[in-house]
Amino acid sequence: MKYMLLIYSREDAWTETEMAACMAESRQLCHDLAAKGQYLAASPLHSVTTATSVQLRQGKRLITDGPFAETNEQLGGYYIVDVADLDAAIEIASRIPGSKRGTVEIRPVYQLDGMP
């Protein structure tokens, strides 16, 4: 089953040195998952200050700078994994460095027929 692991934390939760260590640990986790055939994708995201939100209301497009919702924790990155079950996804989420300072949300990916 495919799961998306969404990593939320405060953007100021990491020093530059800590972030570099986090990225190195994350890269290693990706290699470990790939060796087991569980890795599909992963990436950090740029700062929430670069976000653009789009809404379509009554046929009109509304574009705003920033994220859709104001929160303390921001979406900072993601993993997509293919594992046997939720327990396996939880084990991987527990290894993501972002779980030490923020939250990793686990969501099953809905498979749509007829997609490329």
Backbone as a ProteinNet text record, in pm:
[ID]
protein_1_A
[PRIMARY]
MKYMLLIYSREDAWTETEMAACMAESRQLCHDLAAKGQYLAASPLHSVTTATSVQLRQGKRLITDGPFAETNEQLGGYYIVDVADLDAAIEIASRIPGSKRGTVEIRPVYQLDGMP
[TERTIARY]
84.4	0	89.1	45.4	122.1	72.1	168.6	139.4	218.9	158	230.4	254.3	378.3	417.9	447.7	362.7	371.8	440.5	544.4	626.8	593.8	544.5	508	598.3	645	719.7	725.1	770	792.9	913.8	906.6	1019.7	1145.1	1129	1244.5	1289.3	1243	1273.8	1416.3	1483	1615.2	1716.9	1835.2	1944.8	1997.6	2082.5	2138.6	2218.6	2295.8	2374.8	2284.6	2180.2	2085.5	2012.2	1978	1908.5	1998.7	2125.9	2219	2227.2	2232.3	2235.3	2104.4	1993.7	1861.7	1855.4	1905.1	1904.2	1990.2	2105.6	2192.9	2124.3	2060.4	1988.6	1870.7	1803.7	1690.4	1735.7	1848.2	1901.4	1933.6	1993.4	2026.1	1899.8	1795.7	1669.5	1614.5	1622.3	1575.1	1651.3	1783.1	1864.3	1827	1803.8	1762.9	1629.1	1533.4	1402.1	1411.9	1495.2	1513.6	1571.1	1663.9	1724.2	1620.3	1512.4	1404.9	1289.1	1301.6	1195	1075.1	1093.5	982.5	978.1	1085.4	1096.4	1029.5	941.2	882.7	925	925.9	964.2	980.9	1057.5	1072.7	1137.4	1102.9	1165.2	1127.8	1224	1187	1119.8	1047.6	982.4	1050.8	1043.7	1094.6	1008.9	1055.7	987.5	843.5	760.3	619.7	606.3	708.8	704.8	701.5	736.3	732.8	602.1	510.8	386.2	289.3	211	100.4	-20.7	-133.6	-256.7	-354.5	-424.3	-520.9	-656	-759.3	-897.6	-980.4	-1078.7	-1172.7	-1310.3	-1367.8	-1498.9	-1587.7	-1701.4	-1798.8	-1732.9	-1644.6	-1578.2	-1464.4	-1432.5	-1323.7	-1208.6	-1089.6	-969.1	-918.3	-892.9	-836.5	-697.9	-597	-458.8	-407.7	-353.6	-297.5	-157.9	-74.8	57.8	46.4	129.9	133.6	48.8	51.9	-21.9	-172	-247.7	-393.3	-437.2	-371.7	-412.9	-297.9	-331.2	-232.6	-217.1	-98.9	-72.6	67.4	95.8	231.3	325.9	277	359.6	323.2	425.3	406.5	447.9	389.2	430.5	570	664.2	803.5	861.6	792.5	843.7	754.8	793.4	710.9	794.8	742.7	791.1	669.1	689	587.8	651.9	589.5	646	543.7	592.8	507.3	543	455.8	482.3	359.8	377.7	272.6	148.8	170.1	55.6	89.5	-9.1	7.5	119.1	132.9	239.3	377.2	398	525.2	544.4	436.8	444.5	477.1	420.1	448.4	595.8	651.3	793	881.3	847.8	925.5	907.6	784.5	758.9	839.1	856.6	933.6	1081.7	1128.4	1268.5	1294.6	1190	1206.6	1254.9	1366	1419.3	1318.8	1228.9	1129.1	1035.2	1023.8	935.5	990.7	1118.7	1181.5	1140.3	1102.2	1068.8	931.1	867.8	736.9	648	568.5	470.6	483.2	472.1	463.5	323.2	248.4	112.2	119.3	54.9	54.9	-81.8	-81.4	-207.6	-194.9	-289.6	-288	-315.4	-248.6	-267.9	-378.7	-479.2	-591.8	-548.4	-562.1	-524.5	-642.1	-622.2	-725.8	-696.3	-796.7	-781.6	-772.7	-699.1	-691.7	-595.2	-516.3	-418.7	-289.2	-213.8	-87.3	15.1
-117.6	0	124.2	224.5	349	445.5	509.2	610.1	735.3	850.6	976.7	1017.4	1048.2	1092.2	1241	1322	1468.2	1519.9	1598.1	1644.2	1790.2	1812.8	1947.6	1988.6	2111.7	2166.6	2318.2	2380.4	2525.2	2548.5	2648.6	2674.5	2718.1	2769.4	2813.2	2707.7	2583.8	2477.9	2425.4	2451.5	2395.2	2506.8	2492.9	2582.3	2535.8	2614.9	2577.4	2446.9	2433.4	2312	2191.7	2209.8	2101	2060.7	2158.1	2128.8	2047.8	2081.2	2005.1	1859.9	1840	1704.5	1632	1701.9	1646.5	1599.9	1680.8	1645.2	1522.1	1514.7	1397.8	1272	1281.9	1168.6	1128.7	1227.4	1200.8	1131.3	1175.9	1111	963.9	938.5	800.8	716.5	773	702	667.5	760.3	734	617.6	613.7	503.2	371.1	373.9	253.2	201.2	291.8	252.8	201.4	264.7	221.4	79.9	49.5	-84.2	-191.5	-154.2	-247.5	-241.4	-157.5	-142.4	-65.5	15.2	87.7	236.1	286.5	429.4	459.8	559.3	608.4	752	838.3	978.6	1042.9	1149.9	1231.2	1362.9	1468	1596.8	1696.6	1782.4	1896.2	2000.5	2090.6	2199.4	2331.3	2425.6	2559.8	2623.3	2731.6	2803.1	2837	2840.4	2876.4	3017.5	3099.4	3233.9	3229.6	3113.8	3100.5	3040	3007	2939	3033.7	2977	3045.4	2954.3	3009.1	2931.3	2974.8	2877.4	2903.4	2847.3	2927.7	2885.3	2926.8	2843.8	2877.6	2888.2	3007.6	3034.4	3102.9	3042.4	3097.2	3131	3041.7	3058	3158.1	3215.8	3313.7	3257.6	3280.4	3232.3	3335.5	3289.8	3375.2	3321.5	3406.4	3367.5	3451.1	3383.7	3454.9	3402.3	3488.7	3448.2	3375.3	3275.6	3204.5	3079.7	3010.5	2884.2	2909	2802.8	2811.4	2846.8	2789.3	2809.8	2866.3	2951.5	3005.5	2907.2	2851	2757.8	2779.9	2724.2	2731.2	2639.3	2519.8	2424.7	2431.8	2426.1	2433.9	2301.7	2270.5	2153.9	2180	2095.9	2119.7	2017.1	1904.7	1801.8	1679.8	1580.3	1460.5	1340.4	1225	1098	1027.9	950.3	858.1	720.3	627.9	494.8	389.9	272.6	158.9	47.4	24.1	-73	-162.2	-264.6	-364.8	-309.5	-221.5	-178.1	-51.6	-3.4	118.2	103	-14.1	-34.9	-8.9	-55	-31.4	117.6	185.9	330.4	405.4	360.2	423.1	405.4	288.2	263.8	360.7	380.1	472.6	615.5	655.6	791.9	819.5	718	733.1	756	720.2	739.3	872.3	942.4	1070.2	1174.8	1242.3	1339.9	1446.2	1486.1	1587.9	1548.1	1418	1373.4	1412.2	1447.7	1485.7	1625.9	1711.6	1850.2	1892.3	1804.1	1838.6	1716.2	1706.7	1599.8	1539.2	1407.7	1340.3	1281.2	1330.8	1282.4	1172.3	1060.2	947	938.4	938.5	929.4	823.4	729.2	634.6	709	665.4	726.2	649.9	720.7	662.2	631.8	507.8	467.2	488.5	568.5	593.9	512.9	440.9	367.4	465.5	426.4	506	622.9	631.6	741.2	699.2	794.2	758.6	707
0	0	0	-72.5	-78.8	28.1	92.7	195.3	166.1	194.8	191.8	335.9	365.7	498.7	489.4	549.1	541	666.5	648.5	760	791.6	912.8	958	1073.5	1070.3	1183.6	1170	1275.5	1269.6	1179.8	1096.5	1006.7	1081.7	1201.1	1279.2	1381.1	1365.1	1461.7	1450.2	1338.3	1313.9	1288.6	1344.9	1307.9	1172.3	1111.1	981.8	992.2	1097.7	1119.8	1143.3	1222.8	1248.6	1121.1	1038	913	819.3	814.9	731	778.6	909.7	964.8	936	945.6	915.8	770.7	679.4	537	510.8	575.7	558.4	610.8	724.8	782.5	693.7	638	548.9	420.6	363.7	243.7	271.8	388.7	424.1	438.3	498.9	511.3	373	278.9	142.2	80	99	46.5	112.7	244.2	316	263.1	242.1	190.5	47.3	-33.7	-172.9	-177.8	-89.1	-85.6	-53.7	13.7	48.2	-52.4	-155	-253.3	-201.5	-96.5	-35.6	-73.9	-129.4	-160.6	-294.4	-295.7	-420.1	-447.9	-346	-363.1	-226.3	-221.7	-101	-140.1	-68.3	-94.1	14.1	50.8	134.8	46.1	108.6	36.3	70.7	-21.7	6.2	116.2	170.7	278	241.3	342.6	323.8	264.7	277	219	66.5	6.7	-139.1	-188.9	-97.6	-134.1	-205.2	-294.3	-359.9	-348.6	-309.1	-297.2	-404.9	-464.1	-570.5	-528.8	-544.5	-520.4	-640.6	-673.8	-779.6	-716	-720.7	-660.4	-762.8	-789.2	-884.3	-1018.3	-1063	-1191.3	-1191.9	-1077.2	-1069.5	-988.8	-1039	-973.4	-874	-751.2	-646.4	-613.5	-629	-602.6	-485.9	-385.5	-270.5	-241.5	-187.5	-144.4	-11.6	5.9	132.8	132.8	245.1	255.7	269.1	254.3	263.5	404.8	505.8	645.3	727	820	913.6	1029.8	1046.4	1155.4	1208.2	1325.3	1380	1304.5	1268.4	1195.4	1047	962.1	818.1	754.4	640.3	564.2	510.9	550.6	514	419.4	400	311.3	314.4	235.6	226.8	184.6	212.1	159.5	100.3	-4.1	-52.7	-50.9	21.2	38.3	-2.7	-35	-68.6	28.1	125	231.3	252.5	332.6	353	422.4	522	602.1	681	755.7	835.7	938.2	997.6	1096.5	1035.5	912.8	845	816.7	778	753.4	882.5	993.2	1123.4	1159.9	1134.1	1162.3	1083.7	955.7	873	922.8	952.5	1002.1	1128.8	1211.2	1335.7	1309.1	1189.6	1152.7	1082.8	1044.3	975.3	1075.8	1047	1142.4	1184.9	1096.5	1129	1241	1267.7	1376.1	1513.1	1518.4	1646.1	1691.3	1596.3	1630	1581.8	1509.6	1453.6	1449.8	1346	1331.2	1192.6	1185	1056.5	1045.6	951	925.9	820.4	846.6	754.8	688.4	555.3	481.8	373.4	366.9	255.2	124.7	19.4	-112	-182.9	-227.1	-299	-442	-482.3	-616.6	-712.7	-814.2	-914.3	-1039.5	-1087.1	-1212.3	-1328.4	-1431	-1552.6	-1547.4	-1440	-1430.3	-1500.1	-1556.2	-1622.3	-1522.4
[MASK]
++++++++++++++++++++++++++++++++++++++++++++++++++++++++++++++++++++++++++++++++++++++++++++++++++++++++++++++++++++

